[in-house]
């Protein structure tokens, strides 16, 4: 809504209030102001609806839960403890993820899990970064 001063029919600069309401009957001015209020409320509603729709826009959606067990070792000898990390994984069966480690996109199995495999060429600690989207 632009309320800047403007030129009237004679070409003279006049205040917005005078241009809009000076010769208008009270009933007409009331109707016009009511219309402006409705327009502002409609704009507010559109902004709020847009913001509300963006609340979960970047959230991961999921429809299936899986139990995951990751053992610390591939074998257990007699007398030693078996230790594993156990947690719940949430997945979405309607879309396949894309998993990237370094510049390599991992192949996915039927459940959407990627398998990372690399042959080391040197000893010592290695660092890397992955991306899941």
Secondary structure in CASP SS format (residue, H / E / C, confidence):
PFRMAT SS
TARGET T0000
AUTHOR 0000-0000-0000
METHOD secondary structure of the structure
MODEL  1
X C 1.00
X C 1.00
X C 1.00
X C 1.00
X C 1.00
X E 1.00
X E 1.00
X C 1.00
X C 1.00
X C 1.00
X C 1.00
X C 1.00
X E 1.00
X E 1.00
X C 1.00
X H 1.00
X H 1.00
X H 1.00
X H 1.00
X H 1.00
X H 1.00
X C 1.00
X C 1.00
X C 1.00
X C 1.00
X H 1.00
X H 1.00
X H 1.00
X H 1.00
X H 1.00
X H 1.00
X H 1.00
X H 1.00
X H 1.00
X H 1.00
X H 1.00
X H 1.00
X H 1.00
X H 1.00
X H 1.00
X H 1.00
X H 1.00
X H 1.00
X H 1.00
X H 1.00
X H 1.00
X H 1.00
X H 1.00
X H 1.00
X H 1.00
X H 1.00
X H 1.00
X H 1.00
X C 1.00
X C 1.00
X C 1.00
X C 1.00
X C 1.00
X C 1.00
X C 1.00
X C 1.00
X C 1.00
X C 1.00
X E 1.00
X E 1.00
X E 1.00
X E 1.00
X E 1.00
X E 1.00
X E 1.00
X E 1.00
X C 1.00
X C 1.00
X C 1.00
X C 1.00
X C 1.00
X C 1.00
X C 1.00
X C 1.00
X C 1.00
X C 1.00
X C 1.00
X C 1.00
X E 1.00
X E 1.00
X E 1.00
X E 1.00
X E 1.00
X E 1.00
X E 1.00
X E 1.00
X C 1.00
X C 1.00
X C 1.00
X C 1.00
X C 1.00
X C 1.00
X C 1.00
X E 1.00
X E 1.00
X E 1.00
X C 1.00
X C 1.00
X E 1.00
X E 1.00
X C 1.00
X C 1.00
X E 1.00
X C 1.00
X C 1.00
X C 1.00
X C 1.00
X C 1.00
X E 1.00
X C 1.00
X C 1.00
X C 1.00
X C 1.00
X C 1.00
X C 1.00
X C 1.00
X C 1.00
X C 1.00
X C 1.00
X C 1.00
X C 1.00
X C 1.00
X C 1.00
X C 1.00
X E 1.00
X E 1.00
X E 1.00
X C 1.00
END
